[in-house]
Amino acid sequence: MKLTLAQFKRDFLAEIKTLYATDLSDTSSLGQFIALGHLVRRYNGSHWQDTAERYRKHDQKQVYYFSIEFLPGRLLSSNLLNLGLLDTVRQGLSELGLDFKTISAAEPDPGLGNGGLGRLAACYMDSMASLGIAGNGNGIRYRYGLFKQVFMDGYQVELPDDWLRNGNVWEVRRENKACLVRFGGNVWMAPQPDGSLKAMYEHTDDVLAVPYDIGMIGYQNDVTNTLRLWSAELPPSADNSYYSQAQRDRIDDITKVLYPDDSNSEGQALRLRQEYFFSSAGVQSILRHFGLRHQGMKELAKKVAIHINDTHPTLVIPEMMRILLDDHHCSWEVAWELTTKVMSYTNHTIMQEALETWPIDMFKGLLPRIYQIVVEIDRRYRAAKTPVFGEDLVNRTAPLGNGQVRMAFLAVIGSHSVNGVAPLHTELLKADVLRDLYQVYPERFNNKTNGITMRRWVQLANEPLSTLIDSKIGPTWRQQPNQLKTLAAYQNDAKFLKQLTAVKTENKVALAAYIKSELGIDVRTDAIFDVQIKRLHAYKRQLLHVFEIIREYLAIKDHPETVEPARVHVFGAKAAPSYHYAKSIIKLINALADLVNHDPKVGDRLKVAFIPNYGVSLGELIIPAADVSEQISTASKEASGTSNMKLMANGAVSLATLDGANIDIIEAAGEGNEYSFGLTAKAVYGYYERGDYHAADFYNADPELKRILETLVDGTIPGISTEGREIYDSLLRYNDEYFVLADYESYVQQQQQISEDFQDQQLWQHKALANIAAAGIFSADLAVARYSEDIWQVPHAKLLN
Ligand SMILES: *Cc1c(COP(=O)(O)O)cnc(C)c1O
């Protein structure tokens, strides 16, 4: 949109005056942020309304992306970028004596997700809007996000993430679009005079689902889509005193926290309530919207696509059946055909323990009508498939089995499409976790490799790099990320490679300043910034990275005279509050950091910075400064990964196992431009089949590895007597479930190669540039375009390749 500097400054000052009845000098950064937020919404006002009207007028097919997590990050900068107002606003504020960065940093980071899953959903919302797809998000408005992580004595401590304390300037509460969600009670089918059956309910626990909508602004295309987040409230009653405090709490609890502690059955039941809550409210609202504009439900699958992002929203399947059967009086056959045509499902994990199941007793008590429907889905599935596939396979794959409701199986059976998120992951789904269902429905399985939005992760996070890219190939890559490939022509342009080093250094200076202010550690900006940022999990193997740090530490102590490039090891990672082992690893990293960072013999040659409270905003600071991207999961365990893509696009070189999308990254950038190592997925499966992995063999065969492991228990690293022993035992007594010891040697070899290669900056930046140039294929725009064509069947703005 068009906006002059003078107009912006006038509008901003007027907004301040209206909101606060005072002038600029009397406002805080937070106040200024809120005023800017209001202004951005006003500037965008008609786009949001017009977009909805245009979709209605053309009766455009809508996509509804259901996800229990969304991790959008701060929206001020990205909204301004997408509206084309970023430069004007920055300039205008600066003329008013204000700093845009400071104001932007006052925006709270919505903690509505954990990690990769929620971030993917946010990237896809951004891409749907930018491609002009009628895409809607559907999720939960958690009052408290995940948690705020602080370290005390090196241990993770979880503080409440009160992100809504000052309200959310981007949201619109739409109480007129609220709906009722029912839990518990009794349900029976009463025969009606016309011969039909009517579902009768008694003693139900009713919850009012109130939607809060957030505009998702497309990139300079006048489109604004909607992310709808539901909040649980008391249903209206004549006299509110009717609700006991216990009832109020039970309702409040549903949307209070992202991950209720599910180590007990009460917590598990709450999680199930959350899942049904947003699934039901979402489907009710979709069908109501559809019903207002269509005669009957015939056209439903032509006009609506519902996407199930991981299994948490799977109850959309029986919920849609319920409404079609009970409210619209469809026959089972018609309802089932509509439902399966509407639904599609993305699987995100092959880890057996992460596949969701619910005890039937709990499920039945909480969702009696939905349970009846799942029983009927199960009965019909068994009846149809047993004659063809035999009783054993059907028993293994039916929605109900072993006293459990099996959500992934229900999702596959009730959808027309099932996708994995990287080629290897999809192959493993077919060969392993969902092998039996792949026999039944081979045509449903397909791959959609994850992607990231280059707008947030390059254009906004790394302006120095973006400007440098513009100077070489012009700005079309900002619309068409795949144009980045034309940068490959400069791989041997010494001057350009020098400029790349300069850009990297500029970003390192910014990160170094944060590390200094947050952790009090001085780091050299000519050091290798070796970065591992992701959730803390045994399979992601932060431990392998720890062993490399111990190796470097011992090498410096043993041979202080050797010269190698300095290293800064950067970690960011939250552990789930009840994940004891992951928390022990956090303590280990912090204890090691303490030792290394304060050893005068080590000096500035080696530093460890574990930055607390990793999230989207910290990612935006860390990623542009990274030289090395640690992607070192046990092969076969990481479905795709997306931080690998973000880091690649910012010119970090991957140090990676052949897992998830690492494989595709290595292929795209060229093997010579990455550092791959370790067991393949096939080799890991080989160990499983033969049962002949012996971690102790690796320990006994490698004196260096042995010495490193001993530092966990011999007092070399102070303060970890319990944690060090626990980790030591997990590797040697309990045989190293994630093959850390097996991969140690090849990992360290590549680390040594990195130290050598980094000293030749031209060689190093050549590799970095190969990564940047190849990153375009991982644009979320392309991923979402493939979803639209292959799964949702909706039009999108054409993208150049
Ligand atoms: C991208 C991202 C992730 C995913 O990281 P992986 O290394 O792919 O697991 C997690 N958290 C945040 C905040 C992210 O931005």
The ligand as an SDF file (V2000), in Angstrom:
LIG
                    3D

 15 15  0  0  0  0  0  0  0  0999 V2000
   12.3670  -24.1930   13.1640 C   0  0  0  0  0  0  0  0  0  0  0  0
   12.1410  -24.2860   14.6090 C   0  0  0  0  0  0  0  0  0  0  0  0
   12.1450  -25.5340   15.2380 C   0  0  0  0  0  0  0  0  0  0  0  0
   12.3940  -26.8290   14.5100 C   0  0  0  0  0  0  0  0  0  0  0  0
   13.7610  -27.1860   14.6680 O   0  0  0  0  0  0  0  0  0  0  0  0
   14.3010  -28.6190   14.2530 P   0  0  0  0  0  0  0  0  0  0  0  0
   15.7710  -28.4940   14.4350 O   0  0  0  0  0  0  0  0  0  0  0  0
   13.9270  -28.8410   12.8330 O   0  0  0  0  0  0  0  0  0  0  0  0
   13.6890  -29.6010   15.1770 O   0  0  0  0  0  0  0  0  0  0  0  0
   11.9310  -25.5770   16.6040 C   0  0  0  0  0  0  0  0  0  0  0  0
   11.7230  -24.4500   17.3200 N   0  0  0  0  0  0  0  0  0  0  0  0
   11.7240  -23.2430   16.7420 C   0  0  0  0  0  0  0  0  0  0  0  0
   11.4940  -22.0340   17.5870 C   0  0  0  0  0  0  0  0  0  0  0  0
   11.9330  -23.1080   15.3760 C   0  0  0  0  0  0  0  0  0  0  0  0
   11.9070  -21.8870   14.8220 O   0  0  0  0  0  0  0  0  0  0  0  0
  1  2  1  0
  2  3  1  0
  2 14  2  0
  3  4  1  0
  3 10  2  0
  4  5  1  0
  5  6  1  0
  6  7  2  0
  6  8  1  0
  6  9  1  0
 10 11  1  0
 11 12  2  0
 12 13  1  0
 12 14  1  0
 14 15  1  0
M  END
$$$$
